[in-house]
């Protein structure tokens, strides 16, 4: 794997790590809100859903890009599926 590809992989993994930690924070916030006695404003829940969806979509794109980079590296190394 080339140095530039390794740097790209490291950057993607770092971005994914931050997004995963954000998802955990959102989950904790939702748990706290869910344990409160008051009612949740539907628009607030909708906004949180949008934020979680955006995080998930970024992670999916990063995940797919990592597998693409791995496949490209395997092909460059002469792996059978690429021969």
C-alpha positions in Angstrom: 0.0 0.0 0.0 1.4 3.4 -1.0 2.1 6.1 1.6 -0.6 8.3 0.2 -3.1 5.4 0.4 -2.1 4.7 4.0 -2.6 8.4 4.9 -6.0 8.3 3.3 -7.0 5.2 5.3 -5.7 6.8 8.5 -7.7 9.9 7.8 -10.9 7.9 7.1 -10.5 5.8 10.2 -10.0 8.9 12.3 -13.1 10.5 10.9 -15.1 7.4 11.6 -13.8 7.2 15.1 -15.0 10.7 15.9 -18.4 9.9 14.3 -18.8 6.8 16.4 -18.1 8.7 19.6 -20.7 11.3 18.5 -23.2 8.5 18.1 -22.5 7.3 21.6 -23.0 10.8 22.9 -26.3 11.1 21.1 -27.4 7.8 22.5 -26.6 8.9 26.0 -28.5 12.2 25.5 -31.5 10.2 24.2 -31.4 7.9 27.2 -31.3 10.9 29.5 -34.2 12.5 27.7 -36.1 9.2 27.7 -35.8 8.8 31.5 -37.2 12.3 32.1 -40.8 12.7 33.3 -41.7 15.4 30.8 -42.8 14.9 27.2 -40.3 15.3 24.4 -41.0 17.9 21.8 -41.4 16.0 18.5 -39.5 18.6 16.6 -36.5 18.1 18.9 -36.6 14.4 18.4 -36.8 14.9 14.6 -33.7 17.1 14.7 -31.8 14.4 16.7 -33.0 11.8 14.2 -31.6 13.9 11.3 -28.3 14.3 13.1 -28.0 10.6 13.8 -28.9 9.8 10.2 -26.2 12.1 8.9 -23.6 10.5 11.2 -24.6 7.1 10.0 -24.4 8.1 6.3 -20.9 9.5 6.8 -19.8 6.3 8.5 -21.3 4.2 5.7 -19.5 6.2 3.1 -16.2 6.0 5.0 -16.7 2.3 5.5 -17.3 1.7 1.8 -14.3 3.8 0.9 -12.0 1.8 3.2 -13.2 -1.5 1.5 -12.6 0.1 -1.9 -9.1 1.1 -0.9 -8.4 -2.4 0.4 -9.7 -3.9 -2.8 -7.5 -1.6 -4.9 -4.5 -2.6 -2.8 -5.2 -6.2 -3.2 -5.5 -5.8 -6.9 -2.3 -3.9 -7.1 -0.7 -6.8 -5.2 -2.0 -9.3 -7.7 -4.8 -10.9 -5.7 -6.7 -13.6 -7.5 -10.1 -11.8 -7.8 -8.3 -9.0 -9.7 -6.2 -11.2 -12.0 
